[in-house]
């Protein structure tokens, strides 16, 4: 048999590697804000399943009667924001478990999560016996578990370095239907869990009301929640994006969602909330308290970098991420100062220098050290800070 012409070979090869998600089924610049979730049966008066970060919405405060669906235990409205950070999520897990074991973990009425923070947030939201399981889950993550099959060529001609199946299976195993039902119960009790993803085509932040989805009658709600968590923590180029089904004028379309960290590293200002009006509706006098856990550093440590492409790129991305996190934190501090909120944050000091035993993204020894560092920081006087380094 003669050799296949190179053009025929390339045609077959590219066809085999092509995506079934075409631009013809993608939302457009004209309609992307007008679509609804597929199988969305909510009424106009219902709390939304999601919101765009810049839109005006009053679903957490009704100006007509001065009411709020939120509830608190105690005399203060507590809010927790969990940032991205990849393997550095072990730091946040250490803090949460340290607070829990020392009986200092507050009940946060509002919890937000981005990327690695999105994987931690549901555990804090459900609380109880799920908190100890957080350590097992976060320290149990390894490259083989979530990367699965990977191929450098896929990054060039498809959508990611890995097919993402391992990552999605991990999320399905951890965030079970039973856990999602617990999320629904906490939502009904007056608490809110918000997860951020990046709507890739518009590069805008979408805030998902995970508890509202969990307690809804959406037939695909479990799968949708898994998609949201996978998207929020999916680094573009490494993990494939999540294609979420939506409807527009009875036409089935798709949205492409990726890592929320592309837009912000952390957030707590869900739409245009006036927390003081919420406070008044709850009959509280103390200012709302905001805790932010930055899963990573806020200062780029000095490091002599070899003049090689991969090392330079890795260092550049790490630096940009840290600067983005600092910018987000400055914004949050400014907002808090202008609105009278009590905001404090925890982060990894740049003196932390635990070595890695391998070149893996999720190096176990490094994550153990980072977890313990966060855990021990709880019992020090240096956990919560108010000034950016």
Steps between C-alpha positions, in 0.01 A plus 500: 500500500639839404541783745204726564551849357596737780189711440273196545686399815469846648131516412433169675717598796336837551151356459575246771622777730229754423251609762128428485444842660484731202457876486164446329358376831675763715328803649576822318600853593140607436320236709742373768339710775146407395525122518355281775622170635371202309204347689474822703150500650549776754243777527590866466447551872740219592856557614731471197716198433781733399583864442757698307742667738426850370123485482257668736297253703316521830436131563678515837309808613145605419474879516119483488461343841855524634543123522778254417500123448823479699513373858772518764579319821633744755534875483709544186479439127810297407633470145782277373685539169730219381749572223654293226844349532521144361707284736516798738140415588661278764569821694130591512409144595750520788345825625144365482591180683705693756207730572263202520720296734551799731125579492565839341335433164213743465182434312534709189171613352661574163788293359664566164759293314718528193708217348665312791272697731197362317605149604536603867188717524235220491667327796491817711143565389374156605724491809484234769655165411590629153773727642737217604443339158632818339855413605476154347363638175740791452813306597380205295520694174792401278601551140408148390156524660391819326715520188443147371587464134695795370657592171695816419372490141142520628577845640578623150216343302230428759404675822735383774806307613273236650156369407364600841321172565703424813435845643126472439484151651682633808239774540215251454644273770561781751186712455242226518124541457475460879739791555312709245180431695674634811592813303131538415403473867749771599363723225147453631630590847597845375864461399650553155780332305635685197753355254669704227584386147626692200269520200787456258366666185417823684774465767242595764440358847186294553394444861310174549248472784588139579251454783217627283593247233530223760149562639341550158304257286747517213524141372874539429590691818759249629683492167475878469657551843780262404553700181515827694756366747706349217485822298596721794814296561589422136814682388461573126742297292554248780140389556229520233226759544150409607227545244179590681170460314276806474188600309427804286168535321445122528841433347753288687839674525817460701710723723869443556607536866850481646701589811344786695853614579531649151273784609554524877699304756238559771177695555225559752310789341224289343323745265424838658427397857449763767611295799387766743142472376530122532630557853202717583263241358663241729473732801876509552708789633855366457666563164511198269826306526685383188773236514710445188730200460757560230632157400845625418742784554447872457862575420715346229805346671841568350612216276779484243331357191676322217477661158277225366151527354311271737664640815446858387137430410432325831654785697310761299163330555568461873590867523190613309277285721645651817467853369140424398428370850646815655285712270189304600588540865554876468160526330334301777671705771391823334142378466501391864636832621246696298209288624614444858571126485757328721728316254795285601703260288741209530779418255824307462798704618779523244734348761323166453746295296414132540675312218327280248595134481392472135420720202131414526240777512354334808811393690380316811787596733466866408122493552540327837740772613267772373199339669686481831618858459140618463384277784768632738436860400153475652644481851738790445425870520583540132211328323288800401665809354368841403797640305623373164874425509 
